[in-house]
């Protein structure tokens, strides 16, 4: 498996777990309005200052969490569920 795929899988799993813990703590994900906002709230910029996620700086850019190809992960919150996707090597 290419390292970019392993990194992407790891990053998606890490953020997925953080979302689940956040949801258990707060009861919902309604207050997350963008990828950058979600990352901020998960990494401690929330009303209780709880840290659910500590992303490595090398996988952060402009407040967004990156995949193994250094492209932002797509995070969508729909009906209290989270969809996290990578655009992959080709960025599409």
C-alpha positions as CSV (number, residue, x, y, z in Angstrom):
1,X,0.0,0.0,0.0
2,X,1.4,3.4,-1.0
3,X,2.2,5.6,2.1
4,X,-0.3,8.3,0.9
5,X,-3.1,5.8,1.2
6,X,-2.0,4.6,4.6
7,X,-1.7,8.2,5.8
8,X,-5.1,9.1,4.4
9,X,-6.8,6.1,6.0
10,X,-5.2,6.9,9.4
11,X,-6.2,10.6,9.2
12,X,-9.8,9.7,8.3
13,X,-10.0,7.2,11.1
14,X,-8.5,9.6,13.6
15,X,-10.9,12.4,12.8
16,X,-13.9,10.0,12.6
17,X,-13.2,8.9,16.2
18,X,-12.9,12.5,17.3
19,X,-16.3,13.3,15.8
20,X,-17.9,10.4,17.6
21,X,-16.5,11.4,20.9
22,X,-17.5,15.0,20.3
23,X,-21.0,13.9,19.4
24,X,-21.3,11.8,22.6
25,X,-20.1,14.8,24.7
26,X,-22.2,17.5,23.1
27,X,-25.1,15.4,21.8
28,X,-24.9,16.7,18.2
29,X,-22.7,18.3,15.5
30,X,-25.0,21.1,14.7
31,X,-22.6,23.9,15.5
32,X,-20.0,22.9,12.9
33,X,-20.5,24.9,9.7
34,X,-17.3,24.3,7.7
35,X,-14.3,22.0,7.6
36,X,-12.1,24.6,9.3
37,X,-14.8,25.2,12.0
38,X,-15.1,21.5,12.7
39,X,-11.3,21.1,13.1
40,X,-11.2,24.1,15.4
41,X,-13.9,22.7,17.6
42,X,-12.4,19.2,17.7
43,X,-9.0,20.6,18.6
44,X,-10.1,22.5,21.7
45,X,-11.8,25.7,20.4
46,X,-15.1,24.8,21.9
47,X,-17.0,26.2,24.9
48,X,-15.5,23.6,27.3
49,X,-12.0,23.7,25.9
50,X,-12.0,19.9,25.4
51,X,-9.5,18.5,23.0
52,X,-10.9,15.6,20.9
53,X,-8.3,15.7,18.2
54,X,-4.7,17.0,17.9
55,X,-3.7,17.1,14.2
56,X,-0.1,17.1,13.2
57,X,1.0,20.4,11.7
58,X,2.2,18.7,8.6
59,X,-1.3,17.6,7.9
60,X,-2.9,21.0,8.4
61,X,-3.2,23.8,5.9
62,X,-5.4,26.9,6.2
63,X,-7.3,25.3,9.1
64,X,-8.2,22.2,7.1
65,X,-7.0,18.6,7.7
66,X,-5.1,17.1,4.8
67,X,-5.0,13.6,3.2
68,X,-1.8,11.8,2.3
69,X,-1.4,13.8,-0.9
70,X,-1.6,17.1,1.1
71,X,-5.1,17.9,-0.2
72,X,-7.9,19.0,2.2
73,X,-10.2,16.2,3.4
74,X,-13.9,16.9,2.6
75,X,-16.0,16.8,5.7
76,X,-19.7,16.9,5.4
77,X,-22.2,16.8,8.3
78,X,-25.6,15.5,7.3
79,X,-28.4,14.6,9.7
80,X,-26.0,14.2,12.6
81,X,-23.7,11.9,10.6
82,X,-20.2,12.7,9.3
83,X,-18.9,11.9,5.8
84,X,-15.1,12.3,5.4
85,X,-13.6,11.9,2.0
86,X,-10.3,12.2,0.3
87,X,-10.1,13.5,-3.3
88,X,-7.3,11.0,-3.8
89,X,-4.1,11.3,-5.8
90,X,-5.7,13.0,-8.8
91,X,-7.5,15.5,-6.5
92,X,-11.0,14.9,-8.1
